[in-house]
Amino acid sequence: MGGKRLSKSFAISTLFVCMSVPALELDKSQPTLALVEQGCAYGRGAMAIESAKADGLNNLRLFLQGEVSVSFSTEDSALIDDQFDQQNRDLLLTGIAAGNIHADFSAPEIQGDDTCVTVRLTPAPDAGFANNNDGIEWDDSPVVSVVVIGEGNKSTKNALSARQAAEQDAFKRAISQVLGVMVKSGYMQQSYSAMSATESSDDFNLQEIATQSLSMQSQGMISSWNEISYQKNPNGSVTITLDVSVERQKMEEKITRLIKSLGQPSIYVDAQLPIVKTTFSNALADMGFDLASNPAQSSVILDVKETQKVTPSGLQLDLAATVLDRAGNRYGSWHNDPTFMTLPNKAGMLNELAAVHLAVEANQIALKRQLHTSVQTMASRGGPIRELIFSKKAAGKQGQLYRLIGAMNGVSDIKLSQQAGNIVIQLRSLSDASDLAQYIEPTLRIHQPNYRSKLNVLNEYQIRVL
């Protein structure tokens, strides 16, 4: 059995749906211990096979994370602790989350209505991390060099030869590997201090999010590369080995921007009462968040609903804040305790109530935590919603346009519609609107070689294409 790469889309999707307890086995027939697990998926065909592989890997992930327990003998438990120590587990988990882990998969078997595959996973360095980062240090060198292997097939849809597809795969692997070195060195943890005061959501993985964000921008951080070997495979695919030079400063700049967008997102406060809007804005500014003057310039919108409550004792203020994106998707909410403060039902008391509620430290901590968690959730889903507004001439063949945009790295949740005579594509991307426009431009040249599209970034939410 050979090492094969599981596509990220399958791996991530199954993390949330496959929660069964693994019937784990150990393979002690070789010098290196192997974890063996079976994954199954309903149906037949390529989709079922890939889903079965993802299911098996996900069960192994749950075991490595300690989320499920399996009974082993004392001797076997000692073997596992020795060969799958915490460092090995962390490396394997990172690889599974990033979708670049190598594992051995058996031939698929039919079991009733299911397709099943046996997955065999060995400790790092055999877990698929090219060179295991040996000899790579995150020091003051301006360039980090890594040797990576890329694989690719000819893509008519993306107008890529097999060699070009393999090169792009190698570039992404180089970025992912250097990112792993950054994490191992502690660089990202140091840079992530802006969010250290809050609790991260359980399914948030900064390295995975960073890999997803940088996957679209790999060539912008690669200064040069040399080909070491080239092999054309019998199935028409190409395997290429490259020595890739990654620019340290450009990568650090991209990571810093990403971390700032997560730790200090730009927020627009939408409230009916001017005093509530002002009070919320001032409180958020004091907490370190950036404030946007209008929704188009914001990463998230804090939609605040105020309800005045007149009780026998006096006036109370009920505040409910919902974290939204520009498309109206909800990511979290915060609610105060209106009974905390009651004031006489007189003019000006509503202002006092708003100020008092947001001055309470517990409310500030809860609101800050909810905002960070919401932004993390948004990042985990693929980033903020962006909107591409095409004229009909720029859109051309809509089906082809949809496929090309959907094939771009770092883009997800594609939706196409017609609005006011325009073709509108909504998508998720962690890249800001200006960067996204740069990455879309080459795709549009492939889409319509004889039509010169003009892109105009209207705001952080919308890009117009004429």
Sequence and secondary structure as in RCSB ss.txt:
>XXXX:A:sequence
MGGKRLSKSFAISTLFVCMSVPALELDKSQPTLALVEQGCAYGRGAMAIESAKADGLNNLRLFLQGEVSVSFSTE
DSALIDDQFDQQNRDLLLTGIAAGNIHADFSAPEIQGDDTCVTVRLTPAPDAGFANNNDGIEWDDSPVVSVVVIG
EGNKSTKNALSARQAAEQDAFKRAISQVLGVMVKSGYMQQSYSAMSATESSDDFNLQEIATQSLSMQSQGMISSW
NEISYQKNPNGSVTITLDVSVERQKMEEKITRLIKSLGQPSIYVDAQLPIVKTTFSNALADMGFDLASNPAQSSV
ILDVKETQKVTPSGLQLDLAATVLDRAGNRYGSWHNDPTFMTLPNKAGMLNELAAVHLAVEANQIALKRQLHTSV
QTMASRGGPIRELIFSKKAAGKQGQLYRLIGAMNGVSDIKLSQQAGNIVIQLRSLSDASDLAQYIEPTLRIHQPN
YRSKLNVLNEYQIRVL
>XXXX:A:secstr
  EEE  HHHHHHHHTT       EEE SSSS EEEEEEEEES SHHHHHHHHHHHHHHHHHHHTTSS     HH
HHHHHHHHS HHHHHHHHHHHHHT  EEEE   EEETTEEEEEEEE  TTTTS GGGGTT   SS SEEEEEEEE
EE  BTTTTB HHHHHHHHHHHHHHHHHHHHHHHHTHHHHHGGGGTTS   TT  HHHHHHHHHGGGHHHHEEEE
EEEEEEE TTS EEEEEEEEEEHHHHHHHHHHHHHHHHS EEEEEESSHHHHHHHHHHHHHTT EE SSGGG SE
EEEEEEEEEEETTEEEEEEEEEEE TT  EEEEEE  GGG  B S TTHHHHHHHHHHHSHHHHHHHHHHHHHHH
HHHHHTTSSEEEEEE HHHH SHHHHHHHHHTSTTEEEEEEEEETTEEEEEEEESS HHHHHHHHHHHHHHH TT
    EEE SSSEEEE 
